Amino acid sequence: MAASIAGTASFVSVPTVHAAGSGIIRVGMVGCGGRCTGAAVNSMSADPSVRLVAMTDLFADRVQAKRAILKKQRPEQVQVDDDHCFSGIDGYKKVIDSVDIVLIACAAKFHPIYLLAGIEAGKHVFVEKPHGIDPLGIQVVRKAAELARKKNLGVLSGLQSRFHPAIRETIQRVLDGQIGEIVSFEENFVRGPYGNTIRPKGVRELEVQYGNQYRFSWLCGDDVPQSLVHNMDRATWALGETPPINCHGFGGRSTNEHVLGDVFDHNSVVYHYANGVRGYAFCRTTGGCYNENSSIIMGTKGTALPLSGRITGKNAWRFSGKNDNPYDAEHREFVKSIRAGRPLNCGDYMARSTLVTIMGQLSCYSGRQVTWEQVSKSEYFIPPKPEDCTWDMDPPTAPDVDGAYPVCATPGVTTNI
């Protein structure tokens, strides 16, 4: 198993801030893909005293590449020396030891245990969506969020819609009754495939899978948690944080386009709520098809379109305020709250919204109805457990002689909840 790239020499001592104050805030990246790189830029944009001081990824070359890119963009704020470039399975522990705020955006399978490790170590944590890929993972997220409250530590979610001015005001108007009683909603995240779809050459099978997380369900949880979590977070928010009572889903792979990986390329979920509301959620990752990213909330007096900051119908309205980059805004509010000694804790809604999508994905996989009560109490996990993953284990799935992987689930046969 890989360790640090260049040992673990002690870091240069600088004044830091753990709660209220105006000193340097040290941040570290767990994951060196595009999203964690973006989160690092957002964090540095939030406060001129933020310093990026540590980075890790499963692959050492990714650390070096992203360090060079970030150093060019933010030469004064990027202060990652060779001794704080880490790689391998345990690199996250070294980053946590080196920083005040941990930025986690890697394979979603590991998000819950990395979040908990950060909180246990007394650090503030940003964690990208989805915040887990199975019910057991969400139990860990809830445990971490509760511990953070007790320790007065911050937990920031990557569900950035909560920090988008137009979306915030639209949802608040829905909650205030401007569209009347909600009748139903429609959520769409349909687009072409993302991530690498071509099998890389010259690396062993486990590295193929670790290095292409979006193509493998045991690492990413598939597309309902990965993509529709933003949509279902907005819907759950508009419904006053009320989860569905049950759902039924449909999914599978319709093409041979995704030679790399075992994930579904289409999923549809129908959510049922206790007050009679039904929600219809769709995601697809197939090329050459119609694409749409939308949230549509239908009420007795009108329809809300949060992504465009608009309400139609009897009480028509359009957002006229100043919009802000929600990725920057969430980190700005996070750092401000830490400096004030009252750190944000997004744990409740990030666990709830992620679990809503997990129940939908598990229904798509099994072909069976799944209830909120079942998924909330379940200890089901997509094997192996994250803490059991190593750099030398046997891959959980393998390609056939033609390089194609078996699809991760068979509706009507697969069991989970």
C-alpha positions as CSV (number, residue, x, y, z in Angstrom):
1,M,0.0,0.0,0.0
2,A,1.4,3.4,-0.9
3,A,2.3,5.9,1.8
4,S,3.3,9.5,1.5
5,I,5.2,10.6,-1.5
6,A,8.0,12.2,0.4
7,G,7.8,11.2,4.0
8,T,6.1,13.0,6.9
9,A,8.4,15.8,8.0
10,S,6.9,18.3,10.3
11,F,5.0,21.2,8.8
12,V,6.1,24.8,9.1
13,S,4.4,26.2,12.2
14,V,1.9,29.0,11.3
15,P,-0.8,30.6,13.4
16,T,-4.1,28.9,12.7
17,V,-7.7,29.4,13.5
18,H,-10.0,26.6,14.8
19,A,-13.0,28.7,15.7
20,A,-13.3,32.5,16.2
21,G,-10.4,34.6,15.1
22,S,-8.6,36.0,12.1
23,G,-5.5,33.7,11.7
24,I,-4.5,31.4,8.8
25,I,-7.0,28.6,8.0
26,R,-5.2,25.5,6.7
27,V,-7.2,23.3,4.3
28,G,-6.4,20.0,2.7
29,M,-7.7,18.0,-0.2
30,V,-8.8,14.3,0.1
31,G,-9.1,13.5,-3.6
32,C,-7.4,15.2,-6.5
33,G,-10.1,15.0,-9.2
34,G,-11.9,17.9,-10.7
35,R,-14.5,18.4,-7.9
36,C,-12.0,18.5,-5.0
37,T,-9.8,20.8,-7.0
38,G,-12.8,23.1,-7.5
39,A,-13.6,22.9,-3.8
40,A,-10.1,24.0,-3.0
41,V,-10.4,27.0,-5.3
42,N,-13.8,27.8,-3.7
43,S,-12.3,27.6,-0.2
44,M,-9.4,29.8,-1.1
45,S,-11.8,32.3,-2.7
46,A,-13.8,32.4,0.5
47,D,-11.1,34.1,2.6
48,P,-7.7,35.5,1.7
49,S,-6.2,33.8,4.8
50,V,-7.1,30.3,3.6
51,R,-4.0,28.2,2.7
52,L,-4.0,24.9,0.9
53,V,-1.3,22.9,2.8
54,A,-1.9,19.2,2.1
55,M,-3.2,16.9,-0.6
56,T,-3.9,13.2,-1.2
57,D,-5.3,10.9,-3.8
58,L,-5.1,7.2,-4.4
59,F,-2.7,8.0,-7.3
60,A,0.4,10.0,-6.7
61,D,0.6,11.5,-10.2
62,R,-2.8,13.1,-9.7
63,V,-1.6,14.9,-6.6
64,Q,1.4,16.3,-8.4
65,A,-0.6,17.4,-11.4
66,K,-3.3,19.2,-9.4
67,R,-0.7,20.8,-7.1
68,A,1.0,22.3,-10.2
69,I,-2.4,23.6,-11.6
70,L,-3.5,25.1,-8.3
71,K,-0.1,26.7,-7.5
72,K,-0.3,28.5,-10.9
73,Q,-3.8,29.7,-10.1
74,R,-3.2,30.7,-6.5
75,P,0.5,31.1,-5.9
76,E,0.2,32.9,-2.6
77,Q,-2.4,30.5,-1.1
78,V,-1.1,27.1,-2.3
79,Q,1.6,26.1,0.2
80,V,1.7,22.3,-0.3
81,D,5.3,21.1,0.1
82,D,6.5,17.7,-1.0
83,D,6.2,16.4,2.5
84,H,2.5,17.0,2.4
85,C,1.7,15.4,-0.9
86,F,0.3,12.0,0.1
87,S,-1.1,9.0,-1.9
88,G,-2.7,5.6,-1.3
89,I,-5.6,4.3,0.8
90,D,-4.4,5.9,4.1
91,G,-3.4,9.3,2.7
92,Y,-6.6,10.9,4.1
93,K,-5.3,10.3,7.7
94,K,-2.2,12.4,7.0
95,V,-4.2,15.2,5.4
96,I,-6.5,15.3,8.4
97,D,-3.5,15.6,10.8
98,S,-2.2,18.6,8.8
99,V,-5.2,20.9,8.5
100,D,-8.1,22.8,10.1
101,I,-10.6,22.1,7.3
102,V,-10.7,18.9,5.4
103,L,-12.1,19.0,1.8
104,I,-13.4,15.5,0.8
105,A,-14.4,14.8,-2.8
106,C,-13.3,11.3,-3.9
107,A,-15.1,8.0,-4.5
108,A,-18.4,8.5,-2.6
109,K,-17.9,5.0,-1.0
110,F,-15.3,6.6,1.3
111,H,-17.1,9.9,2.1
112,P,-18.8,8.7,5.3
113,I,-15.7,7.2,7.0
114,Y,-13.5,10.1,5.9
115,L,-16.1,12.6,7.3
116,L,-16.2,10.8,10.6
117,A,-12.4,10.6,10.8
118,G,-12.2,14.3,10.3
119,I,-14.7,15.1,13.0
120,E,-13.2,12.7,15.4
121,A,-9.9,14.4,14.9
122,G,-11.4,17.8,15.8
123,K,-11.5,19.2,12.2
124,H,-14.1,21.0,10.2
125,V,-15.1,19.1,7.1
126,F,-16.5,19.8,3.7
127,V,-17.8,16.6,2.0
128,E,-19.0,16.4,-1.6
129,K,-22.2,14.8,-2.7
130,P,-23.4,12.0,-2.6
131,H,-22.5,11.7,1.1
132,G,-22.8,7.9,1.0
133,I,-23.8,5.2,-1.4
134,D,-25.8,2.8,0.9
135,P,-27.9,2.9,4.1
136,L,-25.0,1.9,6.4
137,G,-22.9,4.8,5.0
138,I,-25.6,7.2,5.9
139,Q,-25.7,5.9,9.5
140,V,-22.0,6.9,9.6
141,V,-22.8,10.4,8.2
142,R,-25.5,10.9,10.9
143,K,-23.1,9.8,13.6
144,A,-20.5,12.2,12.3
145,A,-22.9,15.1,12.1
146,E,-24.1,14.6,15.7
147,L,-20.6,14.3,17.0
148,A,-19.7,17.6,15.1
149,R,-22.6,19.3,17.0
150,K,-21.2,18.2,20.3
151,K,-17.7,19.3,19.4
152,N,-18.9,22.6,17.8
153,L,-17.3,21.6,14.5
154,G,-18.5,22.5,11.0
155,V,-19.9,20.1,8.4
156,L,-20.5,21.6,5.0
157,S,-22.4,19.7,2.2
158,G,-21.6,19.8,-1.5
159,L,-25.4,20.3,-2.1
160,Q,-24.8,23.8,-3.2
161,S,-28.4,24.6,-4.3
162,R,-28.9,25.6,-0.6
163,F,-26.6,28.5,-1.2
164,H,-27.9,29.7,-4.6
165,P,-29.8,33.0,-4.1
166,A,-32.5,32.4,-6.8
167,I,-33.1,28.8,-5.7
168,R,-33.2,29.9,-2.0
169,E,-35.9,32.5,-2.7
170,T,-37.9,30.3,-5.0
171,I,-38.0,27.4,-2.4
172,Q,-38.9,29.9,0.3
173,R,-41.8,31.2,-1.7
174,V,-43.0,27.6,-2.2
175,L,-42.8,27.0,1.5
176,D,-44.7,30.2,2.1
177,G,-47.5,28.9,-0.1
178,Q,-47.1,31.0,-3.3
179,I,-47.9,28.0,-5.5
180,G,-50.5,26.6,-3.1
181,E,-50.4,23.0,-2.0
182,I,-47.7,20.9,-3.8
183,V,-49.4,18.3,-5.9
184,S,-46.4,16.7,-7.6
185,F,-42.9,17.3,-8.8
186,E,-40.7,16.3,-11.7
187,E,-36.9,16.0,-11.5
188,N,-34.6,15.5,-14.5
189,F,-30.9,15.0,-14.8
190,V,-30.5,13.4,-18.2
191,R,-27.4,13.8,-20.3
192,G,-24.6,11.9,-21.9
193,P,-22.0,9.8,-20.1
194,Y,-19.4,11.4,-17.9
195,G,-16.1,10.2,-16.6
196,N,-13.8,8.0,-18.6
197,T,-15.7,5.4,-20.7
198,I,-12.7,3.9,-22.4
199,R,-10.7,1.2,-20.7
200,P,-7.2,2.5,-19.8
201,K,-4.3,0.3,-20.8
202,G,-1.2,-0.7,-18.9
203,V,-2.7,-0.8,-15.4
204,R,-4.0,-3.6,-13.2
205,E,-7.7,-4.2,-12.8
206,L,-8.1,-2.8,-9.3
207,E,-6.4,0.4,-10.5
208,V,-8.8,0.6,-13.4
209,Q,-11.7,0.6,-11.1
210,Y,-10.2,2.9,-8.4
211,G,-9.2,5.3,-11.1
212,N,-12.6,5.4,-12.8
213,Q,-15.0,5.6,-9.9
214,Y,-18.1,6.8,-11.8
215,R,-18.1,3.6,-13.9
216,F,-18.4,1.2,-10.9
217,S,-21.4,0.9,-8.6
218,W,-19.3,-0.3,-5.6
219,L,-17.4,3.0,-5.6
220,C,-20.0,5.6,-6.8
221,G,-23.4,4.1,-5.8
222,D,-24.7,4.7,-9.4
223,D,-26.4,7.6,-10.9
224,V,-29.5,8.3,-8.7
225,P,-27.3,9.2,-5.7
226,Q,-24.6,10.7,-7.9
227,S,-26.7,13.0,-10.0
228,L,-30.3,13.1,-8.8
229,V,-29.2,14.0,-5.3
230,H,-29.1,17.7,-6.2
231,N,-32.6,17.4,-7.6
232,M,-34.1,15.4,-4.8
233,D,-32.4,17.7,-2.2
234,R,-34.4,20.6,-3.8
235,A,-37.6,18.6,-3.8
236,T,-37.2,17.5,-0.2
237,W,-36.4,21.1,0.8
238,A,-39.5,22.3,-0.9
239,L,-41.6,19.7,0.9
240,G,-40.4,21.0,4.3
241,E,-37.7,18.3,4.6
242,T,-40.3,15.6,4.5
243,P,-39.0,12.3,3.1
244,P,-41.2,10.0,1.0
245,I,-42.9,7.0,2.6
246,N,-41.9,4.7,-0.2
247,C,-40.8,4.5,-3.8
248,H,-40.6,2.2,-6.8
249,G,-37.9,2.5,-9.5
250,F,-37.0,1.2,-12.9
251,G,-33.5,1.0,-14.3
252,G,-30.9,-0.9,-16.3
253,R,-28.4,-0.6,-19.1
254,S,-29.9,-0.1,-22.6
255,T,-26.8,0.2,-24.7
256,N,-23.3,-1.3,-25.1
257,E,-21.9,2.2,-24.9
258,H,-20.4,1.8,-21.5
259,V,-17.9,-0.9,-22.1
260,L,-16.0,0.3,-19.1
261,G,-17.8,-0.3,-15.8
262,D,-21.0,-2.0,-14.5
263,V,-23.4,0.9,-13.7
264,F,-26.9,1.4,-15.1
265,D,-27.3,4.0,-17.9
266,H,-30.9,4.9,-17.0
267,N,-33.0,5.1,-13.9
268,S,-36.5,6.3,-13.1
269,V,-38.0,6.6,-9.6
270,V,-41.5,7.4,-8.4
271,Y,-41.7,8.7,-4.9
272,H,-44.9,8.6,-2.7
273,Y,-45.5,11.0,0.2
274,A,-47.9,10.7,3.1
275,N,-49.9,13.8,2.0
276,G,-50.6,12.3,-1.4
277,V,-47.8,14.0,-3.3
278,R,-46.0,12.0,-6.0
279,G,-42.6,12.8,-7.3
280,Y,-41.1,11.6,-10.6
281,A,-37.3,11.5,-10.9
282,F,-35.3,10.6,-14.0
283,C,-31.6,10.3,-14.8
284,R,-29.8,8.9,-17.8
285,T,-26.2,8.8,-19.1
286,T,-26.7,7.8,-22.7
287,G,-25.2,9.7,-25.6
288,G,-27.2,10.9,-28.6
289,C,-30.4,11.5,-26.6
290,Y,-32.4,14.4,-25.3
291,N,-30.8,16.2,-22.4
292,E,-32.4,18.2,-19.5
293,N,-31.5,19.3,-16.0
294,S,-34.6,20.6,-14.3
295,S,-36.6,20.8,-11.1
296,I,-40.4,21.4,-11.6
297,I,-42.6,21.7,-8.6
298,M,-46.3,21.8,-9.4
299,G,-48.9,23.2,-7.0
300,T,-52.6,24.1,-6.9
301,K,-51.9,27.7,-7.7
302,G,-48.9,27.5,-9.9
303,T,-45.6,25.9,-10.8
304,A,-42.1,26.7,-9.3
305,L,-39.0,26.4,-11.4
306,P,-36.1,26.8,-8.9
307,L,-33.2,26.5,-11.3
308,S,-34.5,29.6,-13.2
309,G,-35.8,31.4,-10.2
310,R,-39.3,31.6,-11.5
311,I,-42.9,30.8,-10.5
312,T,-45.8,30.6,-13.0
313,G,-49.5,30.7,-12.5
314,K,-51.8,32.8,-10.2
315,N,-48.9,34.3,-8.3
316,A,-46.3,34.6,-11.1
317,W,-42.9,35.8,-10.0
318,R,-39.3,36.0,-11.3
319,F,-36.1,36.4,-9.2
320,S,-34.6,39.9,-9.7
321,G,-31.9,39.8,-7.2
322,K,-28.2,39.4,-7.6
323,N,-27.1,35.8,-8.2
324,D,-23.9,34.4,-6.8
325,N,-21.7,31.4,-7.6
326,P,-23.2,28.8,-5.1
327,Y,-19.9,26.9,-5.0
328,D,-18.1,30.0,-3.7
329,A,-21.0,31.1,-1.6
330,E,-21.2,27.9,0.5
331,H,-17.5,28.0,1.3
332,R,-17.7,31.7,2.1
333,E,-20.5,31.1,4.6
334,F,-18.7,28.1,6.0
335,V,-15.5,30.0,6.7
336,K,-17.4,33.0,8.1
337,S,-19.3,30.7,10.4
338,I,-16.1,29.0,11.7
339,R,-14.5,32.4,12.4
340,A,-17.6,33.4,14.3
341,G,-17.4,30.3,16.5
342,R,-20.8,29.0,15.2
343,P,-19.8,26.6,12.4
344,L,-22.5,25.5,9.9
345,N,-23.7,21.9,10.3
346,C,-25.5,20.6,7.2
347,G,-25.6,17.1,8.5
348,D,-29.4,16.7,8.7
349,Y,-30.4,17.6,5.2
350,M,-27.3,16.0,3.5
351,A,-28.0,12.7,5.2
352,R,-31.7,12.9,4.5
353,S,-31.5,13.9,0.8
354,T,-28.8,11.4,0.1
355,L,-30.8,8.6,1.6
356,V,-33.8,9.6,-0.5
357,T,-31.7,8.9,-3.6
358,I,-30.2,5.7,-2.2
359,M,-33.7,4.3,-1.6
360,G,-34.5,5.1,-5.2
361,Q,-31.4,3.4,-6.5
362,L,-31.9,0.3,-4.4
363,S,-35.4,0.1,-5.8
364,C,-34.1,0.4,-9.4
365,Y,-31.6,-2.4,-8.6
366,S,-34.0,-4.8,-7.0
367,G,-37.2,-3.9,-8.9
368,R,-39.0,-3.8,-5.6
369,Q,-40.8,-1.1,-3.7
370,V,-38.6,0.3,-0.9
371,T,-40.0,2.2,2.1
372,W,-38.4,5.0,4.1
373,E,-38.7,3.0,7.2
374,Q,-36.9,0.1,5.7
375,V,-34.0,2.1,4.3
376,S,-33.7,4.2,7.5
377,K,-33.2,1.1,9.6
378,S,-31.2,-1.0,7.2
379,E,-27.6,-1.8,7.6
380,Y,-27.2,-2.9,4.0
381,F,-24.0,-1.9,2.3
382,I,-22.5,-2.3,-1.2
383,P,-19.5,-4.6,-0.6
384,P,-16.8,-4.4,0.4
385,K,-17.1,-2.1,3.3
386,P,-14.9,1.0,2.8
387,E,-12.7,0.3,5.8
388,D,-12.0,-3.2,4.3
389,C,-10.7,-1.8,1.0
390,T,-7.0,-2.1,0.3
391,W,-4.7,-1.4,-2.6
392,D,-4.1,-5.1,-3.1
393,M,-7.5,-6.7,-2.7
394,D,-9.3,-8.7,-5.4
395,P,-11.6,-6.3,-7.4
396,P,-15.3,-6.7,-6.6
397,T,-16.1,-7.2,-10.3
398,A,-14.1,-8.2,-13.3
399,P,-14.5,-8.0,-17.1
400,D,-15.1,-10.9,-19.4
401,V,-12.8,-12.0,-22.2
402,D,-14.2,-9.1,-24.4
403,G,-13.5,-6.6,-21.7
404,A,-17.2,-6.1,-20.8
405,Y,-18.4,-6.1,-17.1
406,P,-21.5,-7.8,-15.9
407,V,-24.2,-5.2,-15.1
408,C,-24.2,-4.5,-11.3
409,A,-27.8,-5.6,-10.6
410,T,-30.6,-7.5,-12.1
411,P,-34.1,-6.1,-11.3
412,G,-36.4,-8.9,-10.0
413,V,-33.4,-11.0,-8.9
414,T,-31.1,-8.7,-6.9
415,T,-31.8,-8.2,-3.2
416,N,-30.5,-5.4,-1.0
417,I,-32.9,-3.9,1.5
